[in-house]
Amino acid sequence: MRYGAIDIGSNAVRLLIAEVNTETKPVQFKKEALIRVPLRLGDDAFIDQHISKPKFDNMVKTMQAFRNLMDVYRVSDYMACATSAMRDANNGADIAAACKKVGIDIQIIGGSHEAKIIYNSHLQDKMDTGRVYLYIDVGGGSTEISLFANGKLVASQSFNLGTIRILDNQDKPETWENMKLWIKEHTKAYKHIYGIGTGGNINKLSRIANDKADKPMSYAKLRAIYQHLNAYSLKDRIHVLGLKQDRADVIIPAAEIFLTIMKVARLKNIVAPRVGLVDGIIQTLIDNNLAK
């Protein structure tokens, strides 16, 4: 059987179609198709708190296309989750209603719910129960931080700090300060903390640092990559370094967020397992259907 996962983010909208093998224990899935559309809903949502008609229309067209693709692939179940941009937009509910008319039922979820879904992508399999981990997910509109110790969630918090917000000058100094204070308060009792990072930008930074997904990236290495990328203009990051247009700008503020968190939390390394919300959605669908 096939399941579909739709992630409606502040920078891009993604559809993952996965083939699920229920014969294995635990149940496993293989990615069959991954489509990414850079709608940049956050540009409107964070500045005007309203998504413009052109982007509203493009969002509905994208959902119609996703519905058609899922029908062609004979997807038996799906879940569509919208995050920070749709939460902040005063017409987010109107967009969800319009998308429902073309066959896509959208859930507008909070930051803590988003973090739980991503964690459900079997991130725990990559954790040693004897270690302490700081899990960091940086998106276009928000950053989710969770602390795990002895295999259990100790604390989790979502901050309105993301790459699109920073590019649009919608990040607030007090948000940065609140994030730093939260990290200091919740990590002060632990001597050694390991970092886990998710999101398209840390995945790309990890690929630049090394090709192996699970190889740790040091603070010094990440800072060196950031300084290298930041030395180029946006145009040259695209044409000389070969970054995608909608990645070349957001990767700079993303690196700044990760570097800030790593420094405050005293993280020597961070690992990017290259999983995201769509992976967590597929696993959530598997769990829900097994429960039935």
C-alpha positions, 0 to 999 in steps of 0.5 A: 500500500502507499501513503502520502505525506504533505508538509506545508512549510513557510518556504516550500510545500512537499509531497512524499509518496511512500510504499509501505511494507506491512510484512516487515517487523517493524513496518518499513516504508520506501520513498517512491516520489518526493515533490517540492514546490517553493511557494514561500508562504512565509513572505506574506504571512510574517510581514502582512499576516495575510497570504496574498491572492496569487500565493493563495491561488498557487497553494490551491493549484499545488494541492490539486496537483498533489491530489491528482498525483496521489490518485495516480499512485493509488495512495490509500491514506494521507495526512497534510500538515501546515506549520508556521506560515499558515498559523500566522496568516489570518486567512490560513483557515480560508486557504485550508477550506479552499484546499479541502474543496479540491480534496486535501484536508489540511491540519494547521498544527502547532510547533510542539505537535510538529516536533512530535511528528518529526520525532516519530520518524524513528529519531529515537533509533539514532539515540543512545539511551545513555546520552543526552540529546538536544534535537533542533528543527529549523524551519522558515517560520519557527525553530523547535528545540527538544531535550532528551535524556535517558531516552525520554523527552525532558523539555520541548519548546517552539520559538518564532524564529525561522529563516524566512522571518530573519530574511524578512526582518521579522525576527525579534531580539527578545525571541533570540534572547528567550531561546538562549535563556531557555537553552541555558536553563534546560541544559545547565545540568548536563555536561555532555550533550549531543546535537541532532538537527533536522530541516532542509538547510541542515541537511544541505549543510551536512552534505556540504560538510560530508556525504555521510548522513550520520557523520557528526559535523563539528561547530568549527566545521559548521562555522567554516561552511557558514563563513564560506557561503556568506562570503559569496553574494546570493547570485554567486551562491546560485551560479558559482556554488550551485545552490538552488535559488530558494535554498541559497538565501535561507541557508545563511540564517539557518546556519546562524540559528544552528551556530547560536544554539550549538554555542549556547548549549555547548554542543561540539557536534551535530548530526543531520539524519536527514529526516523531516516532517514528511517522514514523521507523517508517514510513520504516524499514518503507519502507527494509526493504521496499525492501531485500527 
